[in-house]
Amino acid sequence: MEEDAPLLRLRDVSAEFTVPGRAAVPVLDGVSLDVAAGSIRAVVGESGSGKSTLGRIVTGTLAENGRVTAGEVVLGGRTLTGLSERRYRAVRGKEIGYIPQDALLGLNPLLPVGVQAGEPLRAHGLGSRTERRERVIDLFAKVGLRDPARLYGRYPHELSGGMCQRVLIAAAMSTRPRLLIADEPTTALDVTVQRTILDLLSSLVESDGLGILLITHDLGVAAERADDIAVVKDGRIVRGGRTDEVVADPADAYTEDLLRSSSLGFSGRQAATARLEYARTVPADSPVVVEAEGVGRTFTSRRGAEPVTAVADASFRVRRGTTLGIVGESGSGKTTLVRILAGLTPADTGTVAIDGEPVVHHRRGTGQAGLYRKVQMVYQDPFASLNPRSTVRAILDEPLRGHKYGTAQERARRITELLEVTGLPAELADRYTAELSGGQRQRVAIARALAPRPDVVVLDEPVSALDVTVQRQIIGLLDSLQRELGLTYVFISHDLGVIAEVSDEIVVLQHGHIVERGPALGVLTEPRTDYVKELLASIPGAAAPGPAAGAGSDPAVLVGPGGSATERNT
């Protein structure tokens, strides 16, 4: 390798995908960029921009219907373009590590996670079985997995999504590669875990001279961690350069929009003002719709381990037309709690009522069907939560038929209304979910939840799988629907930027316990516990909050994904 030559060099790379019966679809057009050893180069763009394809080209894992049509890829002076699969296998996993975004697709459900994390070592003949085990356990600890020796023998279904993602990160780093391709490595992770992972990657850059190609949709993450940024749109680099230069002068409308939508600059008081006008329309004496008293749930392990308390003595109320934000790290009990609210998981202790009606898990009989109509859920991953074999029309018709809503003609009119209210073109009704973008799929999921005219909508990480600009659109949609329909939301998120923008009240969970609750502005700008202060400090670009703000203080500004300041005082 030439002296001072970059570790990775891409020159004028173009690529396309072929689809039977259609013309080839170009996905990259003349992309050139470098990654130096001991540095992080971020590639930023929305879904479909071509950024993940770029990573696949470098690792030699492009889909069978994809091909590089021009340009070259050089790693450490060795040309990778055109290498046979056999020769690429000697590079992939050893010199190039790869962290995929989707942990569920990245892990084999039939093998223990420790064995899978050590597979790159085994495939390249590195170390004995004992040495591989020790290396993996050490890496599990470094990526923030508690009790790593015990987790070594666990299976993917026994871990949370965030824990599975950390297993994949450990696997990618196991061989101490020279180059790491990190494709949205922290998208599904809580902010504190995200900081842990990014800190770890940054330390490897400094200590081992690792070069990282960081692929992300969040310009805030890129701005905080990368030395250089390349912004990709429609397969082309529209803005590139040193990170500070790109942030200071986006010089491109698309880059400027990504910057506004990013987590960059999340920090205190203005976070709450955009919602003041709306908050005034919600009467302070609005009736309580959701009431939880002393709710608890414990799970037992089939392996004889100690029972795990998922939720302990949770109590709160949600008034009609308002939003309760529930925030906490992975495993804090958020999802278990809202599944109890929706009647999908039984509580061991305590009570839950919706409009005064007790929620009883799987109880059949008079009144319970009405309860399931009143409470509807929207899940994190719209692709996984929607039937890929059904058209949009069939997906929306299903809950209407299930709740015996009117005649076929009345259901057809309701489906037209649902498409209109969620901003979906009428022609999408007869398409399948695979033909829709991520944002369109989530709109369909929201429309499905609204179909039976619920009073309460439970939203479990509804925007965490979406690009930041699409997040902004979905949050805006939810806001307008709440205004127009008087909906009550229970909103789960690990993203405090999102929680700041949508919530009237906030509940913070840690290890199943509520550690803080109250009006959104108070929790976010005057945190009482070290845990909440740590959550706030973990947001990219945020300074650690100090003690509770007093007279004359200037709390940090909370900027959510909509790029606007938000405040909800109720």
N, C-alpha and C positions, 0 to 999 in steps of 0.2 A: 504493500500500500504506500502511495506517495506520502511524503511528509506533509502534515497539515491537511491531508485529504479527509473529507468527512467519513464517518463510520458507514453511513448509508447515503447513497446518492440516487435520486430518481431524476431522469432527464426525459422530458417530452413524452411522458407515458400516456397512452390512450388505450381505452378498452371498450368492449361492447358485449352485450348479451344477445343471443339469438333465441327467438321464440318460433316454434313451428307455425308455418303459415303466415308469418309476419316479417316485416323488414327488421334487420338487426337494430337493437336499441343502444346508442352510445351512452356510456356511463362516466367515462373520463375523457378529457380532451386536452392533451398536451400539458400534463401536470409535471412540474419540476420542483423538487425541494431536497434539502439536505438535513441529516441528523448527525450532529457531531458527537463523538464520544464524550461522556460527562456532561450531557445536556438533555433538555426536554424540548422537543418540537411538538406543538399541538396542532392538530388538524380539526377545525371547527366547522360545523355546518348542520343543517337540518336533516331529517330522514330523507333519503333519496338523493342527497347531494353528491354521493359517490365516495364519501370519506371511509366507510367500512370496506368498500371494494378496494380502496387503496391499500388498506392493511392486509386484505386477502391476497393481493398481488405480491406484496413483499414476502408473505409467508408461503406462497405457492399453494394456496388452498382455494383458489377461485373456483366457483361452481363449474360443472361440466359444460354448461351452455355459455360460459364466459370465456373470453380470450383477450389477450393483450395484442393490440393491432399496431402499436408503434412505441418507440422509446426503449429505455433500458433501466434495469435496477441493478445497482452495484453495492455489495456489502464487503467492506474491508478490502477493496481492490478486486474482489471476485464478482464476475457478472453472473447474476442469478437468472436473468431472462433466458428462457429456453432450456433451463436445466431439466433433465429427466426426473421423474418422480423418485426414482431410486437415489439419485444424487441429492435431491432436495431433502429427502428424509435424513440425510447425514447432517444437514444444516438446521432444519426445523426442530425445535425442541432443545437443541444444544447451543447453537450460536444465536438463534432467534427464539425468544419466548413469546407466547401469545396469551393474552387474557381476553376471553370473549365476554360479551355483555350478558348473555342469557345463561345463568347458572343452571337452570333446569335442563337445557339442551346440552350443556357442556359436561355434565356428569352422568355416568352410567348408574342407573338405579339399582343394579344388581351387585355392585362392588362397594366395599368399604371406602370411605373418602380418603383415608390414609394411604391405601394401596393405590388409588387413582392419582393422588398428589405425587407419589413416588414413581409413577409410570415413566416420565421422561428420563429419570435416572436409570431405570431398568432397561428401557429401550436403547439407551446409548452405552450400556455396560458400565455404568459409573457406580462403584461401591457395592458392598455385599448387602444382603437383605437387612442385616442389623444396622449397617451404616445408613442405608436408605431410610429406614424407620426413624433413626435418630435425627437425620437431616429434616425429615418431614415434620416431626414433632417440634423441632426447633423453629421451623418456619411457621407452623401453626401458631406458636406463641408470638412470633414477631408480627403476624398479621392481625393479632388481637383476638384470637380464639381462646376462650377460657378452658382450662383443664384439657390441654392438647393431647396428652397421652390417652385419656379416656375417649376423646373424639376420634382418634385414629381408626378405631374399629366400628364407628357408627356409619350408617347408610345415609344417602342424601335426603331421604324422606324424613329422617329424624332430626334434620337441621333446618333452621330458618333459611329463607332466600339469601339474606345477607351473609350468613355463615357459609353457605355453599359458594357464594362469590369469593369469599376469602380463601376457601380451599383451592379454587381455581387460580387465584393469585399466587398462592404458595407453590402450586404445581408449575406455574410458568417460571418462577424464580429458582426452582430446585436445582437446575443445572448451572446456575450462575452464567446466564447468557450474556453476550456482549450487547445485544439489541433486544429491547422489549417492545412489542406492539401491544398497547393497552387500549382496547376498543370499549369505550364507555365503562371503565373498570369500577366506577363508584356510583353509577346511576341508581342502583337499587339499594344503596347503603345509607344508613343513618349518618347525620352530619358528623357525629363524633368518630364513627368508624371510618367515614370518608377521610377525615383529617388524619386518622391513624395510618390509613393505607397510603395517602399522598405523602405524608411525612416519611414513611418507610421507603417509598419509591425515590423521593428526593435524597434520602440518605444514601441509597445505593448508587445514585448518580455521583454523589460526592466521594464516597468511599471506594467504590469499585470501578468508577469511570463508565458506568452503564449509560448507554444511549437509549432514550425512550421516545417512541412515536405515540403520543397521547391523542386518541381520537375521542372527541366529546362534542356534545351539542351545547354545552354550557360555557360561554365565553368567560364567565366569572371564574370558574375553576381553571381554565386555561390561563387567564390573566394572572392568577395568583401563583401558578406553579411552573409555567412554561418560560423558557428563554426566548423562544420564537413562536410565532403563530402564523398559520396559513388558513385563511377562511375560504371554504369551498362552497360553490353554488352551481348546480347543474353541471357538475363534472369539471368545473374550471376554478382555478384560484383567483378570487376577485380582490383579495387583499392579503398581503403577506409582509413580514418584517419582524423586527425586534418587538417583543411584547409591549413594552412601554410606549413605543411609537404607534402601534395599532390601537391601543386603548386610548391614547391621547388624541389620535387623529384617525378615526375609522375610515374616512375618505371614500366610503361606499355606503349607499343606502341600506343594503342588506346587512353589512357588518354593523352599522349603527343600530339597526333593529335588533340584531342578536345581542348587542351590548345592553340595550335597554331592557331586554327580556331576561338577562342573565342574573345569576345570584350575586354578581359583583356589587358591592356597596351596601349589602344588607347590613344594617347596623341600627337604630332607635326611634325617636318620637314621631317623625312624620309618617311612620308606618301606620299610623292609625288615622290620619285626617281624611283620607279619601272616602271613608265609610261614614263619616259624621252625618252627611246629608241623609243617607239611607237610614242610619240608626235612629234619626229623629222620627221616621215614619213608623217605627215599631213602638207601640205604647209600653210604658214601663210596667203597666198592670196586665200585659198580655197573658192569657191563660197558660199554665204549664201543660205541655203536651207529652213530654218524656220525663219520667221520674224514676230514678234508681235509688234504692236504699239498702246499704250494707251488702252489696252484691259481691259474692266470692265464688271462685271456681278453682279446683285443684285437680291436676291430672296425675295418674299413677303410671309408673314405668313398668313395662312387661319384663324388664331385666332385674327387677328386685331393688332398683335404686330408690332413693328417697322420693316421695311424692313432690311434684312441682306445683307451686302455687302460681297460677297464671294471673288471677285477679283476687284482691283481698279487700273486703269492706269498702267497696266503691259506692259513693253516694253523690248525686248531682241532679239538677233539674234543667230542662231546656224549655224556654218559652216559645210560643207559636211565632213563626216568622223570623226566628233568630238562628244563628249557627253556633253550635258548640264544637270547638276544635279540640281534638284529642291528639296529643303529641307525646312521643317517647321513642326510645331506641327499639331496634328489633328485639323481640322477646320480652318487651315491657308489659304485654297484656292487652295492647290496643285492639287487635283483631278479635281476641276472645271476648272482650267486653262488648263490642258492637254486635257480635254474633249472638250474644245473650240478649241484647236489646231487640234484635230482629227475630228472636224465637228459634234460632238455628242451633244454638248450643244451650244446654240446661245450666242453670246456676245451682251451686251446692247450697249457698246461703243467700239471704236477702230477697228482695222483690224488685220487679220492674213493671211499670205500668205505662201504657200508651193511651192518652185521652182517658185516663182513669181505669182502663181495662187491663187486668193483670196479663202479663206475657207468660205463657206456659209452654215450654218446649214440646213440640210435636203433639200437642193436645188436639184431639179431634172433637168436633161437635159444634153446637150452636155458638156463634160469635167468634170462634177462632179464625174461620176463613175471612171474616171481616177484618180481623187484626192483620192478617198477612196482606190484605189489600192496602191497609193503612201504612204499612212499613215496607219500603222497597230498598234494595241495595244496588250500588254501582261499585264494581270491583276494579282492582288495579290494572289488570291486563285485559284490554277489550278483545284482543285476539283469542285469548284462552277462554273468556267468559261467554263468547258468542258461538253458536253452532255453525261451523264452517260449511255444513251441508244444507243450510237453510238460507233463503234469500232474506233481505232486510224486511220485506213485507211479512214473511212467515214468522220471523223473530218477534216482530211487534204484535202480530196477531195472536201469538201463543198466550201471553198473559191475559189478553182480552177474552179469549175463549175459556181460559182457566177460571177466570172470575165471572164467567157467564155474562159478558158485556154485550147486550143488545143483539140485533140481527146481523147477518153478514154485511148488509149495506151500511149499517151503523158502525160496525167495526172498520169497514173500509174508509168511512169518513173520519173516524178517530185516527187511523193510521196516517191519513193525509194531514190532519191537524198536528200530529206528533212530529212528522217530518218538517213541517213548517216552523213549529215552535222551537225546534232544535237546530234550525238553519241548514237542513239537509235538502238538496234538490230532489224534486219528486221522482226524477228518472232513476235515482238510486234504489228505489223500492224493490226493483226486480234484480238487483245485483247481489252477489255473494260477498261475504266479508273480506275474502282474499283480494277482491277488486277495489277495496277501499283503503284510504290512508289511515294511519293510526288515529288521527284526530277525528276522521269521519266515523271510524269504528266506535270510538268512545262516545260520540254523539248518539250513535244507535243504542249503545248501552244505557245512556241517560234517557233516551226516548222510551226504551223498554221499561225502565223503572217508573216513568211517569204515566205509562199506559193506563193502569187502573185508578188513576187519580189519587195517589197516596197523600197522606198528611205529613209523613216523615220520610226523608230520604237519607239513608246511611251510605256514606261515600268512603270506601276503604282505599286510600292512596289512589284517588281517581286520575291524578295527573302525573304520577311519578315515572310512568313508563313513556311519557311524551316529551317531545322536544320543547324547549323553553317557549318558543313562539306559539306553539300549539297549546301549551299549558295556559298561556295568557288568554287564548281564545276560549278554552273550555271554562276557565274561571269566570270570564266575562259572561259566558252563556249561563252558568249556574247562578250568577248574581242577578241577571235579568229575569230568569225563571222564578227566583225567590221573590223578587219584587212583584212580578205579575201574578203569581199563583199563591203567594203567601205560604210558601213551603217552609218547613222546619228541617234543618240539616244537622246531622251529626257527622263531622268531617275528620277523618283520620289522615295524618300525614307525619312523616319524619322531617319534613322540610318546613322550618320555621318561617321562611319567606312566604310560603303558601298559607300557612296557618295565620300569619299576621294579616294577610290580605282578606281572608274570608271570615274570620271569627268575631263573634260578639263576646263569648266567654271561652276560656281555655282551661282544659284539664291536662296536667302533665303527669304521666305515669312513669314509674321506675320500679322494675322488678314486681309488677302487679299492684303497687301501691300508688295512690294519688299523693304526690309530693307538693304540688301547687295547683291552685285553681282560683279563678276570679276573672274579672273583666280583662279582655285581651291586652289593652294598653298597659294595665298594671303589671300583668305577668311578664310582658315582653320588655318593658322599660325599667321596672323595679323588681327584678327577680329576688326572691328571698333565700333560695337554696343554691348551694354550689353547683348542684346538678344542672339546674336551668341556666346558670351563668355559663357553665361549660358548653351547653347546647348552643347558646347564643354566640359564644366565642369561636365555635367550630365552623360557623358559616364562612365561606370564602370571602375575604376582604373585610371581615368584621373584627373589631377590637373587642377584647374581653370587657363585658360590662362591669362597672364598679359597684359600690354599695348602692342601696336604694337612693334614687335621685332626690335631692332636696331643693330648697329654694335657690334659684340662680343657677342650678345645674343645667347641663345641656345633654340629655341622654342621646345615645346614638340613634341613627335613623334606620328604621326598618323598611327596606324597599322590597316588596314582593315581586313575583315573576311578571306582574303586569307593569313593572317599572314605575308605578305610582306610589305615593305615600298612602298609608291606610290607617284609619283610626275608627274603631267602633266602640262607642261608649253607651252601654245600655244598663 
